[in-house]
């Protein structure tokens, strides 16, 4: 049996709302989200673009 593709966001949301909780939670606790590491540029990475007038 195949399910037709939804033709609108409303149909997609309605389809997702019909998914049983037993399938979506799977009985596991998820870990707490971690703080992302701060974004840093090292010297080697900076050197790759330092001579460019415009970085695209």
CNS distance restraints for C-alpha pairs under 8 A (distance, minus, plus):
assign (resid   6 and name CA) (resid  11 and name CA) 5.39 0.50 0.50
assign (resid   6 and name CA) (resid  12 and name CA) 5.47 0.50 0.50
assign (resid   7 and name CA) (resid  11 and name CA) 6.59 0.50 0.50
assign (resid   7 and name CA) (resid  12 and name CA) 7.73 0.50 0.50
assign (resid   8 and name CA) (resid  12 and name CA) 6.42 0.50 0.50
assign (resid   9 and name CA) (resid  13 and name CA) 6.09 0.50 0.50
assign (resid  10 and name CA) (resid  14 and name CA) 6.12 0.50 0.50
assign (resid  11 and name CA) (resid  15 and name CA) 6.07 0.50 0.50
assign (resid  12 and name CA) (resid  16 and name CA) 6.23 0.50 0.50
assign (resid  13 and name CA) (resid  17 and name CA) 6.09 0.50 0.50
assign (resid  14 and name CA) (resid  18 and name CA) 6.49 0.50 0.50
assign (resid  15 and name CA) (resid  19 and name CA) 7.10 0.50 0.50
assign (resid  19 and name CA) (resid  23 and name CA) 7.09 0.50 0.50
assign (resid  19 and name CA) (resid  24 and name CA) 7.19 0.50 0.50
assign (resid  20 and name CA) (resid  24 and name CA) 6.73 0.50 0.50
assign (resid  21 and name CA) (resid  25 and name CA) 5.89 0.50 0.50
assign (resid  22 and name CA) (resid  26 and name CA) 5.77 0.50 0.50
assign (resid  22 and name CA) (resid  27 and name CA) 7.35 0.50 0.50
assign (resid  41 and name CA) (resid  45 and name CA) 6.22 0.50 0.50
assign (resid  41 and name CA) (resid  46 and name CA) 6.49 0.50 0.50
assign (resid  42 and name CA) (resid  46 and name CA) 6.30 0.50 0.50
assign (resid  43 and name CA) (resid  47 and name CA) 6.04 0.50 0.50
assign (resid  44 and name CA) (resid  48 and name CA) 6.67 0.50 0.50
assign (resid  45 and name CA) (resid  49 and name CA) 7.39 0.50 0.50
assign (resid  46 and name CA) (resid  50 and name CA) 5.94 0.50 0.50
assign (resid  47 and name CA) (resid  51 and name CA) 7.60 0.50 0.50
assign (resid  49 and name CA) (resid  55 and name CA) 6.86 0.50 0.50
